[in-house]
Amino acid sequence: MKSQLFLSAVCALLLALSVSCGRRPGSGEGPLVLDIASAVGAGEVSEPVCGDMFEVVGWTTIGTEDSTLLAYPQIFGYKDGDIYLYDGMSETFFRVRERDGKILSRFCRKGRGPGEYVSLGTACLDGARDMILASDVSMNRILAYTPEGRYLPEYSRDSLIGAAVLADGNILALNPMDLDLLYAGTGQAGTCYDIYDTEWNLIRRGTVMQNAKRSFMIGYPDPVRSIDGECYYLPFRSDTLYRVTADADIPMLVFDKGRYTMSDEAYMNTETMVSTGPWISDANMDTQIIGPYAFVSFYVTSGLYCTQVWDMRDGKLVYAASSEDSRRPGFRLKSDGVELSVSPSFVVDGEIFSILDYGDAVKLVPDLDADANPVILHLRYKE
């Protein structure tokens, strides 16, 4: 048994060393290449840095006093001690007071009339202007609301599919794909996004282009924010993560998918996608930038959910784990003497939040009912 444990430790060490060669092409310039394929299915690789890089600020159980139940909470903002989120199932927006979980306001504007959304895609909080920018992915438009749900037509915009607020207050706005061109595979495509000021005046066109290959899959990845407010974007059918500013699109990371790179044929045919592979799915790839670390989560079509953490200073893999159930594997963190499995899924307005699984939530809230609203863990990165 000891020899087996020793061998496992040696294998983990060799794996960490073998995938720590994230490299910058050329003489130290260009994006950092992360070999995410090498760590897929190789067991757990862990260094103490993951559990030590965060401190727990607190946790919040969303109130259920009026029978409000959230099935799929998505946190998109934090301001003045309030958490902004929407429920992906009911497509309802909520503002929740963090200290006691009280729901301060809510609204749902589903419909086809002015200020209403047919299908809610994403949302972001423009804290400086105290407004919510929500995307209607069915009608290709961005709708602006106050936190209480009053529609703001003067700050809304048609022919766009999503938005994020840059560090300087300007807006990254996603452009919808031309589905006819996508299905035909004509090689024609527009920019993934363009940059606007707060009055929707165009500052510049983006330089990152949409997928031009024929595809029956459609993807609109969400822009992500780092804890210092910088904005990043990973385009559909691309392995390059860009840092986006009002002035430039800067390639930062390249995710090397190796033998898990999905073939062109798989993008064009669902049966081919299912019967071949396994592939790393673009539709389920999620990246968070926290300090100098890239937290990367993705799904492999063989049925494996993977989480990896990379040090962007040297390209070293510091954490890797995988799971065959639908939950994203997290890393272990201790709070008040209990060990939790944590995944920093939401980075908003300089703060980090994680939705706890019920098994972890009851460690913090022992009398939590199984049907209660999720417990939100508030984390802070320790410099």
LUMNURO-659841 format. One record per residue (C-alpha): residue number from 1; y, z, x; residue in three letters. Coordinates in steps of 0.02 Angstrom, whole numbers, plus 50000, padded with zeros to 5 digits. Layout:
% residues N
<senu voti="NUM" py="Y" pz="Z" px="X" dovex="ala"/>
...
//
This chain:
% residues 383
<senu voti="1" py="50000" pz="50000" px="50000" dovex="met"/>
<senu voti="2" py="50122" pz="50045" px="50139" dovex="lys"/>
<senu voti="3" py="50085" pz="49881" px="50227" dovex="ser"/>
<senu voti="4" py="50120" pz="49787" px="50065" dovex="gln"/>
<senu voti="5" py="50284" pz="49878" px="50042" dovex="leu"/>
<senu voti="6" py="50331" pz="49842" px="50222" dovex="phe"/>
<senu voti="7" py="50287" pz="49659" px="50199" dovex="leu"/>
<senu voti="8" py="50392" pz="49650" px="50039" dovex="ser"/>
<senu voti="9" py="50539" pz="49728" px="50130" dovex="ala"/>
<senu voti="10" py="50523" pz="49604" px="50273" dovex="val"/>
<senu voti="11" py="50514" pz="49458" px="50151" dovex="cys"/>
<senu voti="12" py="50670" pz="49518" px="50061" dovex="ala"/>
<senu voti="13" py="50761" pz="49535" px="50226" dovex="leu"/>
<senu voti="14" py="50709" pz="49361" px="50281" dovex="leu"/>
<senu voti="15" py="50765" pz="49290" px="50115" dovex="leu"/>
<senu voti="16" py="50935" pz="49373" px="50130" dovex="ala"/>
<senu voti="17" py="50954" pz="49304" px="50305" dovex="leu"/>
<senu voti="18" py="50896" pz="49131" px="50255" dovex="ser"/>
<senu voti="19" py="51022" pz="49115" px="50113" dovex="val"/>
<senu voti="20" py="51166" pz="49193" px="50207" dovex="ser"/>
<senu voti="21" py="51206" pz="49025" px="50281" dovex="cys"/>
<senu voti="22" py="51333" pz="48976" px="50149" dovex="gly"/>
<senu voti="23" py="51432" pz="48858" px="50256" dovex="arg"/>
<senu voti="24" py="51596" pz="48771" px="50260" dovex="arg"/>
<senu voti="25" py="51575" pz="48585" px="50295" dovex="pro"/>
<senu voti="26" py="51657" pz="48521" px="50452" dovex="gly"/>
<senu voti="27" py="51749" pz="48638" px="50568" dovex="ser"/>
<senu voti="28" py="51775" pz="48787" px="50453" dovex="gly"/>
<senu voti="29" py="51864" pz="48690" px="50315" dovex="glu"/>
<senu voti="30" py="51821" pz="48643" px="50138" dovex="gly"/>
<senu voti="31" py="51732" pz="48740" px="50002" dovex="pro"/>
<senu voti="32" py="51600" pz="48870" px="50039" dovex="leu"/>
<senu voti="33" py="51424" pz="48809" px="49997" dovex="val"/>
<senu voti="34" py="51310" pz="48938" px="49914" dovex="leu"/>
<senu voti="35" py="51124" pz="48900" px="49916" dovex="asp"/>
<senu voti="36" py="51084" pz="48974" px="49746" dovex="ile"/>
<senu voti="37" py="50919" pz="48880" px="49734" dovex="ala"/>
<senu voti="38" py="50839" pz="48976" px="49878" dovex="ser"/>
<senu voti="39" py="50848" pz="49144" px="49789" dovex="ala"/>
<senu voti="40" py="50778" pz="49085" px="49622" dovex="val"/>
<senu voti="41" py="50617" pz="49176" px="49577" dovex="gly"/>
<senu voti="42" py="50604" pz="49261" px="49745" dovex="ala"/>
<senu voti="43" py="50609" pz="49439" px="49678" dovex="gly"/>
<senu voti="44" py="50750" pz="49561" px="49699" dovex="glu"/>
<senu voti="45" py="50868" pz="49561" px="49847" dovex="val"/>
<senu voti="46" py="50988" pz="49707" px="49848" dovex="ser"/>
<senu voti="47" py="51113" pz="49790" px="49961" dovex="glu"/>
<senu voti="48" py="51204" pz="49953" px="49921" dovex="pro"/>
<senu voti="49" py="51368" pz="49858" px="49908" dovex="val"/>
<senu voti="50" py="51342" pz="49808" px="49725" dovex="cys"/>
<senu voti="51" py="51323" pz="49982" px="49655" dovex="gly"/>
<senu voti="52" py="51462" pz="50049" px="49766" dovex="asp"/>
<senu voti="53" py="51595" pz="49918" px="49731" dovex="met"/>
<senu voti="54" py="51638" pz="49983" px="49556" dovex="phe"/>
<senu voti="55" py="51696" pz="50144" px="49478" dovex="glu"/>
<senu voti="56" py="51674" pz="50183" px="49293" dovex="val"/>
<senu voti="57" py="51840" pz="50203" px="49203" dovex="val"/>
<senu voti="58" py="51759" pz="50248" px="49038" dovex="gly"/>
<senu voti="59" py="51662" pz="50181" px="48890" dovex="trp"/>
<senu voti="60" py="51704" pz="50139" px="48712" dovex="thr"/>
<senu voti="61" py="51600" pz="50134" px="48555" dovex="thr"/>
<senu voti="62" py="51683" pz="50019" px="48428" dovex="ile"/>
<senu voti="63" py="51710" pz="50111" px="48264" dovex="gly"/>
<senu voti="64" py="51600" pz="50078" px="48114" dovex="thr"/>
<senu voti="65" py="51693" pz="50186" px="47988" dovex="glu"/>
<senu voti="66" py="51726" pz="50035" px="47877" dovex="asp"/>
<senu voti="67" py="51553" pz="49958" px="47902" dovex="ser"/>
<senu voti="68" py="51617" pz="49831" px="48029" dovex="thr"/>
<senu voti="69" py="51473" pz="49772" px="48136" dovex="leu"/>
<senu voti="70" py="51494" pz="49656" px="48284" dovex="leu"/>
<senu voti="71" py="51345" pz="49547" px="48327" dovex="ala"/>
<senu voti="72" py="51411" pz="49452" px="48477" dovex="tyr"/>
<senu voti="73" py="51571" pz="49529" px="48549" dovex="pro"/>
<senu voti="74" py="51670" pz="49424" px="48673" dovex="gln"/>
<senu voti="75" py="51809" pz="49515" px="48765" dovex="ile"/>
<senu voti="76" py="51958" pz="49407" px="48809" dovex="phe"/>
<senu voti="77" py="52104" pz="49524" px="48840" dovex="gly"/>
<senu voti="78" py="52163" pz="49698" px="48884" dovex="tyr"/>
<senu voti="79" py="52339" pz="49768" px="48865" dovex="lys"/>
<senu voti="80" py="52415" pz="49941" px="48849" dovex="asp"/>
<senu voti="81" py="52246" pz="50025" px="48826" dovex="gly"/>
<senu voti="82" py="52187" pz="49904" px="48692" dovex="asp"/>
<senu voti="83" py="52036" pz="49788" px="48706" dovex="ile"/>
<senu voti="84" py="52051" pz="49615" px="48628" dovex="tyr"/>
<senu voti="85" py="51889" pz="49531" px="48575" dovex="leu"/>
<senu voti="86" py="51813" pz="49416" px="48446" dovex="tyr"/>
<senu voti="87" py="51641" pz="49420" px="48368" dovex="asp"/>
<senu voti="88" py="51552" pz="49256" px="48403" dovex="gly"/>
<senu voti="89" py="51447" pz="49274" px="48245" dovex="met"/>
<senu voti="90" py="51581" pz="49310" px="48114" dovex="ser"/>
<senu voti="91" py="51719" pz="49223" px="48214" dovex="glu"/>
<senu voti="92" py="51833" pz="49371" px="48181" dovex="thr"/>
<senu voti="93" py="51964" pz="49437" px="48303" dovex="phe"/>
<senu voti="94" py="51983" pz="49624" px="48339" dovex="phe"/>
<senu voti="95" py="52103" pz="49735" px="48433" dovex="arg"/>
<senu voti="96" py="52015" pz="49898" px="48478" dovex="val"/>
<senu voti="97" py="52094" pz="50055" px="48548" dovex="arg"/>
<senu voti="98" py="51994" pz="50096" px="48703" dovex="glu"/>
<senu voti="99" py="52009" pz="50285" px="48703" dovex="arg"/>
<senu voti="100" py="51924" pz="50311" px="48534" dovex="asp"/>
<senu voti="101" py="51855" pz="50141" px="48481" dovex="gly"/>
<senu voti="102" py="51967" pz="50131" px="48327" dovex="lys"/>
<senu voti="103" py="51993" pz="49954" px="48261" dovex="ile"/>
<senu voti="104" py="52181" pz="49932" px="48255" dovex="leu"/>
<senu voti="105" py="52187" pz="49756" px="48184" dovex="ser"/>
<senu voti="106" py="52073" pz="49613" px="48137" dovex="arg"/>
<senu voti="107" py="52086" pz="49440" px="48066" dovex="phe"/>
<senu voti="108" py="51978" pz="49289" px="48026" dovex="cys"/>
<senu voti="109" py="52063" pz="49123" px="47990" dovex="arg"/>
<senu voti="110" py="51915" pz="49009" px="47957" dovex="lys"/>
<senu voti="111" py="51955" pz="48855" px="47857" dovex="gly"/>
<senu voti="112" py="52035" pz="48684" px="47869" dovex="arg"/>
<senu voti="113" py="52212" pz="48725" px="47822" dovex="gly"/>
<senu voti="114" py="52366" pz="48756" px="47932" dovex="pro"/>
<senu voti="115" py="52330" pz="48893" px="48058" dovex="gly"/>
<senu voti="116" py="52145" pz="48896" px="48020" dovex="glu"/>
<senu voti="117" py="51996" pz="48856" px="48132" dovex="tyr"/>
<senu voti="118" py="51836" pz="48767" px="48081" dovex="val"/>
<senu voti="119" py="51736" pz="48824" px="48232" dovex="ser"/>
<senu voti="120" py="51802" pz="48954" px="48353" dovex="leu"/>
<senu voti="121" py="51768" pz="48911" px="48535" dovex="gly"/>
<senu voti="122" py="51859" pz="49024" px="48657" dovex="thr"/>
<senu voti="123" py="52014" pz="49132" px="48661" dovex="ala"/>
<senu voti="124" py="52133" pz="49206" px="48788" dovex="cys"/>
<senu voti="125" py="52271" pz="49336" px="48780" dovex="leu"/>
<senu voti="126" py="52445" pz="49286" px="48836" dovex="asp"/>
<senu voti="127" py="52500" pz="49463" px="48872" dovex="gly"/>
<senu voti="128" py="52677" pz="49418" px="48926" dovex="ala"/>
<senu voti="129" py="52712" pz="49338" px="48757" dovex="arg"/>
<senu voti="130" py="52596" pz="49454" px="48659" dovex="asp"/>
<senu voti="131" py="52497" pz="49314" px="48578" dovex="met"/>
<senu voti="132" py="52319" pz="49250" px="48564" dovex="ile"/>
<senu voti="133" py="52277" pz="49069" px="48605" dovex="leu"/>
<senu voti="134" py="52117" pz="49020" px="48513" dovex="ala"/>
<senu voti="135" py="52026" pz="48853" px="48522" dovex="ser"/>
<senu voti="136" py="51954" pz="48760" px="48373" dovex="asp"/>
<senu voti="137" py="51817" pz="48655" px="48453" dovex="val"/>
<senu voti="138" py="51784" pz="48557" px="48294" dovex="ser"/>
<senu voti="139" py="51962" pz="48499" px="48270" dovex="met"/>
<senu voti="140" py="52016" pz="48491" px="48454" dovex="asn"/>
<senu voti="141" py="52165" pz="48606" px="48441" dovex="arg"/>
<senu voti="142" py="52234" pz="48768" px="48509" dovex="ile"/>
<senu voti="143" py="52301" pz="48892" px="48383" dovex="leu"/>
<senu voti="144" py="52422" pz="49033" px="48427" dovex="ala"/>
<senu voti="145" py="52422" pz="49199" px="48335" dovex="tyr"/>
<senu voti="146" py="52502" pz="49369" px="48349" dovex="thr"/>
<senu voti="147" py="52375" pz="49510" px="48379" dovex="pro"/>
<senu voti="148" py="52385" pz="49545" px="48192" dovex="glu"/>
<senu voti="149" py="52338" pz="49365" px="48150" dovex="gly"/>
<senu voti="150" py="52503" pz="49287" px="48101" dovex="arg"/>
<senu voti="151" py="52496" pz="49101" px="48140" dovex="tyr"/>
<senu voti="152" py="52624" pz="49037" px="48267" dovex="leu"/>
<senu voti="153" py="52637" pz="48848" px="48240" dovex="pro"/>
<senu voti="154" py="52774" pz="48827" px="48369" dovex="glu"/>
<senu voti="155" py="52655" pz="48886" px="48507" dovex="tyr"/>
<senu voti="156" py="52502" pz="48792" px="48444" dovex="ser"/>
<senu voti="157" py="52446" pz="48622" px="48507" dovex="arg"/>
<senu voti="158" py="52334" pz="48479" px="48449" dovex="asp"/>
<senu voti="159" py="52216" pz="48371" px="48553" dovex="ser"/>
<senu voti="160" py="52160" pz="48513" px="48667" dovex="leu"/>
<senu voti="161" py="51997" pz="48608" px="48672" dovex="ile"/>
<senu voti="162" py="52034" pz="48773" px="48762" dovex="gly"/>
<senu voti="163" py="52163" pz="48867" px="48865" dovex="ala"/>
<senu voti="164" py="52187" pz="48998" px="49001" dovex="ala"/>
<senu voti="165" py="52344" pz="49081" px="49065" dovex="val"/>
<senu voti="166" py="52375" pz="49057" px="49251" dovex="leu"/>
<senu voti="167" py="52438" pz="49196" px="49364" dovex="ala"/>
<senu voti="168" py="52616" pz="49129" px="49352" dovex="asp"/>
<senu voti="169" py="52614" pz="49122" px="49162" dovex="gly"/>
<senu voti="170" py="52588" pz="48935" px="49146" dovex="asn"/>
<senu voti="171" py="52440" pz="48868" px="49045" dovex="ile"/>
<senu voti="172" py="52282" pz="48776" px="49095" dovex="leu"/>
<senu voti="173" py="52231" pz="48673" px="48943" dovex="ala"/>
<senu voti="174" py="52061" pz="48589" px="48927" dovex="leu"/>
<senu voti="175" py="52051" pz="48410" px="48868" dovex="asn"/>
<senu voti="176" py="51917" pz="48356" px="48743" dovex="pro"/>
<senu voti="177" py="51788" pz="48230" px="48799" dovex="met"/>
<senu voti="178" py="51781" pz="48057" px="48723" dovex="asp"/>
<senu voti="179" py="51608" pz="48066" px="48645" dovex="leu"/>
<senu voti="180" py="51593" pz="47877" px="48624" dovex="asp"/>
<senu voti="181" py="51622" pz="47853" px="48810" dovex="leu"/>
<senu voti="182" py="51505" pz="47997" px="48850" dovex="leu"/>
<senu voti="183" py="51362" pz="47926" px="48748" dovex="tyr"/>
<senu voti="184" py="51393" pz="47749" px="48812" dovex="ala"/>
<senu voti="185" py="51406" pz="47802" px="48995" dovex="gly"/>
<senu voti="186" py="51545" pz="47679" px="49032" dovex="thr"/>
<senu voti="187" py="51603" pz="47773" px="49186" dovex="gly"/>
<senu voti="188" py="51772" pz="47808" px="49106" dovex="gln"/>
<senu voti="189" py="51833" pz="47985" px="49090" dovex="ala"/>
<senu voti="190" py="51993" pz="48085" px="49086" dovex="gly"/>
<senu voti="191" py="52046" pz="48244" px="49173" dovex="thr"/>
<senu voti="192" py="51955" pz="48405" px="49134" dovex="cys"/>
<senu voti="193" py="52120" pz="48495" px="49109" dovex="tyr"/>
<senu voti="194" py="52307" pz="48480" px="49130" dovex="asp"/>
<senu voti="195" py="52440" pz="48611" px="49167" dovex="ile"/>
<senu voti="196" py="52581" pz="48653" px="49045" dovex="tyr"/>
<senu voti="197" py="52723" pz="48776" px="49039" dovex="asp"/>
<senu voti="198" py="52739" pz="48902" px="48897" dovex="thr"/>
<senu voti="199" py="52830" pz="48776" px="48787" dovex="glu"/>
<senu voti="200" py="52690" pz="48648" px="48807" dovex="trp"/>
<senu voti="201" py="52790" pz="48539" px="48925" dovex="asn"/>
<senu voti="202" py="52673" pz="48450" px="49045" dovex="leu"/>
<senu voti="203" py="52690" pz="48513" px="49224" dovex="ile"/>
<senu voti="204" py="52554" pz="48404" px="49301" dovex="arg"/>
<senu voti="205" py="52394" pz="48313" px="49266" dovex="arg"/>
<senu voti="206" py="52237" pz="48391" px="49334" dovex="gly"/>
<senu voti="207" py="52146" pz="48304" px="49476" dovex="thr"/>
<senu voti="208" py="51972" pz="48361" px="49423" dovex="val"/>
<senu voti="209" py="51890" pz="48226" px="49318" dovex="met"/>
<senu voti="210" py="51770" pz="48242" px="49173" dovex="gln"/>
<senu voti="211" py="51591" pz="48187" px="49185" dovex="asn"/>
<senu voti="212" py="51582" pz="47997" px="49178" dovex="ala"/>
<senu voti="213" py="51394" pz="47977" px="49172" dovex="lys"/>
<senu voti="214" py="51299" pz="47944" px="49013" dovex="arg"/>
<senu voti="215" py="51249" pz="48107" px="48931" dovex="ser"/>
<senu voti="216" py="51190" pz="48173" px="48764" dovex="phe"/>
<senu voti="217" py="51235" pz="48349" px="48819" dovex="met"/>
<senu voti="218" py="51412" pz="48410" px="48799" dovex="ile"/>
<senu voti="219" py="51487" pz="48555" px="48894" dovex="gly"/>
<senu voti="220" py="51657" pz="48639" px="48890" dovex="tyr"/>
<senu voti="221" py="51644" pz="48781" px="49017" dovex="pro"/>
<senu voti="222" py="51771" pz="48919" px="48997" dovex="asp"/>
<senu voti="223" py="51903" pz="48945" px="49132" dovex="pro"/>
<senu voti="224" py="51877" pz="49113" px="49217" dovex="val"/>
<senu voti="225" py="52003" pz="49238" px="49284" dovex="arg"/>
<senu voti="226" py="51983" pz="49344" px="49440" dovex="ser"/>
<senu voti="227" py="52043" pz="49525" px="49446" dovex="ile"/>
<senu voti="228" py="52201" pz="49468" px="49536" dovex="asp"/>
<senu voti="229" py="52242" pz="49347" px="49395" dovex="gly"/>
<senu voti="230" py="52192" pz="49185" px="49481" dovex="glu"/>
<senu voti="231" py="52109" pz="49052" px="49372" dovex="cys"/>
<senu voti="232" py="51948" pz="48960" px="49415" dovex="tyr"/>
<senu voti="233" py="51856" pz="48817" px="49332" dovex="tyr"/>
<senu voti="234" py="51680" pz="48746" px="49350" dovex="leu"/>
<senu voti="235" py="51672" pz="48575" px="49262" dovex="pro"/>
<senu voti="236" py="51524" pz="48515" px="49160" dovex="phe"/>
<senu voti="237" py="51397" pz="48423" px="49269" dovex="arg"/>
<senu voti="238" py="51483" pz="48479" px="49428" dovex="ser"/>
<senu voti="239" py="51429" pz="48599" px="49565" dovex="asp"/>
<senu voti="240" py="51607" pz="48634" px="49627" dovex="thr"/>
<senu voti="241" py="51711" pz="48783" px="49571" dovex="leu"/>
<senu voti="242" py="51899" pz="48753" px="49584" dovex="tyr"/>
<senu voti="243" py="52042" pz="48875" px="49596" dovex="arg"/>
<senu voti="244" py="52179" pz="48809" px="49484" dovex="val"/>
<senu voti="245" py="52364" pz="48840" px="49510" dovex="thr"/>
<senu voti="246" py="52518" pz="48757" px="49437" dovex="ala"/>
<senu voti="247" py="52527" pz="48651" px="49595" dovex="asp"/>
<senu voti="248" py="52349" pz="48608" px="49646" dovex="ala"/>
<senu voti="249" py="52162" pz="48606" px="49610" dovex="asp"/>
<senu voti="250" py="52077" pz="48687" px="49760" dovex="ile"/>
<senu voti="251" py="51887" pz="48671" px="49784" dovex="pro"/>
<senu voti="252" py="51825" pz="48846" px="49827" dovex="met"/>
<senu voti="253" py="51635" pz="48853" px="49804" dovex="leu"/>
<senu voti="254" py="51493" pz="48728" px="49794" dovex="val"/>
<senu voti="255" py="51333" pz="48788" px="49709" dovex="phe"/>
<senu voti="256" py="51185" pz="48705" px="49795" dovex="asp"/>
<senu voti="257" py="51052" pz="48692" px="49659" dovex="lys"/>
<senu voti="258" py="50926" pz="48606" px="49773" dovex="gly"/>
<senu voti="259" py="50766" pz="48559" px="49683" dovex="arg"/>
<senu voti="260" py="50835" pz="48636" px="49522" dovex="tyr"/>
<senu voti="261" py="50972" pz="48504" px="49505" dovex="thr"/>
<senu voti="262" py="50954" pz="48422" px="49335" dovex="met"/>
<senu voti="263" py="50917" pz="48237" px="49343" dovex="ser"/>
<senu voti="264" py="51024" pz="48104" px="49258" dovex="asp"/>
<senu voti="265" py="50874" pz="48062" px="49148" dovex="glu"/>
<senu voti="266" py="50864" pz="48241" px="49086" dovex="ala"/>
<senu voti="267" py="51047" pz="48237" px="49033" dovex="tyr"/>
<senu voti="268" py="51013" pz="48080" px="48933" dovex="met"/>
<senu voti="269" py="50853" pz="48133" px="48845" dovex="asn"/>
<senu voti="270" py="50811" pz="48303" px="48773" dovex="thr"/>
<senu voti="271" py="50624" pz="48273" px="48783" dovex="glu"/>
<senu voti="272" py="50639" pz="48229" px="48967" dovex="thr"/>
<senu voti="273" py="50741" pz="48386" px="48998" dovex="met"/>
<senu voti="274" py="50607" pz="48494" px="48918" dovex="val"/>
<senu voti="275" py="50455" pz="48407" px="48994" dovex="ser"/>
<senu voti="276" py="50520" pz="48394" px="49173" dovex="thr"/>
<senu voti="277" py="50607" pz="48513" px="49290" dovex="gly"/>
<senu voti="278" py="50629" pz="48659" px="49300" dovex="pro"/>
<senu voti="279" py="50819" pz="48640" px="49304" dovex="trp"/>
<senu voti="280" py="50968" pz="48755" px="49320" dovex="ile"/>
<senu voti="281" py="51057" pz="48734" px="49154" dovex="ser"/>
<senu voti="282" py="51242" pz="48691" px="49164" dovex="asp"/>
<senu voti="283" py="51268" pz="48756" px="48988" dovex="ala"/>
<senu voti="284" py="51216" pz="48933" px="49038" dovex="asn"/>
<senu voti="285" py="51301" pz="48949" px="49207" dovex="met"/>
<senu voti="286" py="51431" pz="49086" px="49220" dovex="asp"/>
<senu voti="287" py="51537" pz="49139" px="49368" dovex="thr"/>
<senu voti="288" py="51652" pz="49289" px="49393" dovex="gln"/>
<senu voti="289" py="51763" pz="49314" px="49545" dovex="ile"/>
<senu voti="290" py="51787" pz="49498" px="49586" dovex="ile"/>
<senu voti="291" py="51873" pz="49537" px="49750" dovex="gly"/>
<senu voti="292" py="51786" pz="49436" px="49886" dovex="pro"/>
<senu voti="293" py="51625" pz="49421" px="49784" dovex="tyr"/>
<senu voti="294" py="51561" pz="49283" px="49671" dovex="ala"/>
<senu voti="295" py="51448" pz="49345" px="49530" dovex="phe"/>
<senu voti="296" py="51341" pz="49198" px="49474" dovex="val"/>
<senu voti="297" py="51225" pz="49199" px="49323" dovex="ser"/>
<senu voti="298" py="51122" pz="49053" px="49261" dovex="phe"/>
<senu voti="299" py="50967" pz="49003" px="49166" dovex="tyr"/>
<senu voti="300" py="50821" pz="48905" px="49237" dovex="val"/>
<senu voti="301" py="50731" pz="48800" px="49107" dovex="thr"/>
<senu voti="302" py="50563" pz="48873" px="49157" dovex="ser"/>
<senu voti="303" py="50620" pz="49030" px="49065" dovex="gly"/>
<senu voti="304" py="50705" pz="49129" px="49204" dovex="leu"/>
<senu voti="305" py="50875" pz="49214" px="49190" dovex="tyr"/>
<senu voti="306" py="50953" pz="49241" px="49361" dovex="cys"/>
<senu voti="307" py="51098" pz="49342" px="49430" dovex="thr"/>
<senu voti="308" py="51161" pz="49325" px="49609" dovex="gln"/>
<senu voti="309" py="51307" pz="49403" px="49702" dovex="val"/>
<senu voti="310" py="51381" pz="49315" px="49853" dovex="trp"/>
<senu voti="311" py="51507" pz="49375" px="49982" dovex="asp"/>
<senu voti="312" py="51633" pz="49233" px="49992" dovex="met"/>
<senu voti="313" py="51696" pz="49292" px="50162" dovex="arg"/>
<senu voti="314" py="51536" pz="49244" px="50252" dovex="asp"/>
<senu voti="315" py="51426" pz="49161" px="50119" dovex="gly"/>
<senu voti="316" py="51299" pz="49302" px="50122" dovex="lys"/>
<senu voti="317" py="51189" pz="49341" px="49974" dovex="leu"/>
<senu voti="318" py="51206" pz="49526" px="49935" dovex="val"/>
<senu voti="319" py="51112" pz="49536" px="49770" dovex="tyr"/>
<senu voti="320" py="50985" pz="49432" px="49675" dovex="ala"/>
<senu voti="321" py="50878" pz="49473" px="49524" dovex="ala"/>
<senu voti="322" py="50789" pz="49377" px="49387" dovex="ser"/>
<senu voti="323" py="50715" pz="49414" px="49218" dovex="ser"/>
<senu voti="324" py="50607" pz="49322" px="49092" dovex="glu"/>
<senu voti="325" py="50688" pz="49400" px="48939" dovex="asp"/>
<senu voti="326" py="50853" pz="49341" px="48865" dovex="ser"/>
<senu voti="327" py="50958" pz="49477" px="48947" dovex="arg"/>
<senu voti="328" py="51058" pz="49439" px="49102" dovex="arg"/>
<senu voti="329" py="50987" pz="49548" px="49242" dovex="pro"/>
<senu voti="330" py="51115" pz="49672" px="49304" dovex="gly"/>
<senu voti="331" py="51128" pz="49785" px="49454" dovex="phe"/>
<senu voti="332" py="51109" pz="49973" px="49453" dovex="arg"/>
<senu voti="333" py="51260" pz="50087" px="49445" dovex="leu"/>
<senu voti="334" py="51269" pz="50276" px="49420" dovex="lys"/>
<senu voti="335" py="51391" pz="50358" px="49301" dovex="ser"/>
<senu voti="336" py="51392" pz="50543" px="49255" dovex="asp"/>
<senu voti="337" py="51223" pz="50561" px="49339" dovex="gly"/>
<senu voti="338" py="51137" pz="50424" px="49238" dovex="val"/>
<senu voti="339" py="51084" pz="50255" px="49305" dovex="glu"/>
<senu voti="340" py="51142" pz="50101" px="49210" dovex="leu"/>
<senu voti="341" py="51103" pz="49917" px="49223" dovex="ser"/>
<senu voti="342" py="51273" pz="49833" px="49230" dovex="val"/>
<senu voti="343" py="51330" pz="49653" px="49224" dovex="ser"/>
<senu voti="344" py="51519" pz="49627" px="49243" dovex="pro"/>
<senu voti="345" py="51525" pz="49494" px="49108" dovex="ser"/>
<senu voti="346" py="51710" pz="49499" px="49064" dovex="phe"/>
<senu voti="347" py="51853" pz="49498" px="49188" dovex="val"/>
<senu voti="348" py="52017" pz="49502" px="49093" dovex="val"/>
<senu voti="349" py="52193" pz="49550" px="49142" dovex="asp"/>
<senu voti="350" py="52138" pz="49636" px="49301" dovex="gly"/>
<senu voti="351" py="52003" pz="49740" px="49216" dovex="glu"/>
<senu voti="352" py="51813" pz="49723" px="49209" dovex="ile"/>
<senu voti="353" py="51703" pz="49754" px="49057" dovex="phe"/>
<senu voti="354" py="51517" pz="49754" px="49024" dovex="ser"/>
<senu voti="355" py="51424" pz="49762" px="48858" dovex="ile"/>
<senu voti="356" py="51284" pz="49888" px="48880" dovex="leu"/>
<senu voti="357" py="51109" pz="49860" px="48813" dovex="asp"/>
<senu voti="358" py="51057" pz="49992" px="48688" dovex="tyr"/>
<senu voti="359" py="50938" pz="50074" px="48811" dovex="gly"/>
<senu voti="360" py="51082" pz="50105" px="48931" dovex="asp"/>
<senu voti="361" py="51209" pz="50144" px="48796" dovex="ala"/>
<senu voti="362" py="51111" pz="50294" px="48729" dovex="val"/>
<senu voti="363" py="51114" pz="50370" px="48902" dovex="lys"/>
<senu voti="364" py="51303" pz="50387" px="48881" dovex="leu"/>
<senu voti="365" py="51307" pz="50411" px="48692" dovex="val"/>
<senu voti="366" py="51145" pz="50505" px="48650" dovex="pro"/>
<senu voti="367" py="51173" pz="50505" px="48461" dovex="asp"/>
<senu voti="368" py="51209" pz="50318" px="48453" dovex="leu"/>
<senu voti="369" py="51123" pz="50236" px="48306" dovex="asp"/>
<senu voti="370" py="51018" pz="50082" px="48345" dovex="ala"/>
<senu voti="371" py="51122" pz="49981" px="48221" dovex="asp"/>
<senu voti="372" py="51290" pz="50040" px="48288" dovex="ala"/>
<senu voti="373" py="51417" pz="49928" px="48371" dovex="asn"/>
<senu voti="374" py="51392" pz="49895" px="48557" dovex="pro"/>
<senu voti="375" py="51458" pz="50013" px="48690" dovex="val"/>
<senu voti="376" py="51586" pz="49933" px="48805" dovex="ile"/>
<senu voti="377" py="51586" pz="49996" px="48985" dovex="leu"/>
<senu voti="378" py="51753" pz="49985" px="49075" dovex="his"/>
<senu voti="379" py="51737" pz="49959" px="49264" dovex="leu"/>
<senu voti="380" py="51862" pz="49946" px="49405" dovex="arg"/>
<senu voti="381" py="51835" pz="49862" px="49570" dovex="tyr"/>
<senu voti="382" py="51857" pz="49977" px="49720" dovex="lys"/>
<senu voti="383" py="51954" pz="49885" px="49856" dovex="glu"/>
//
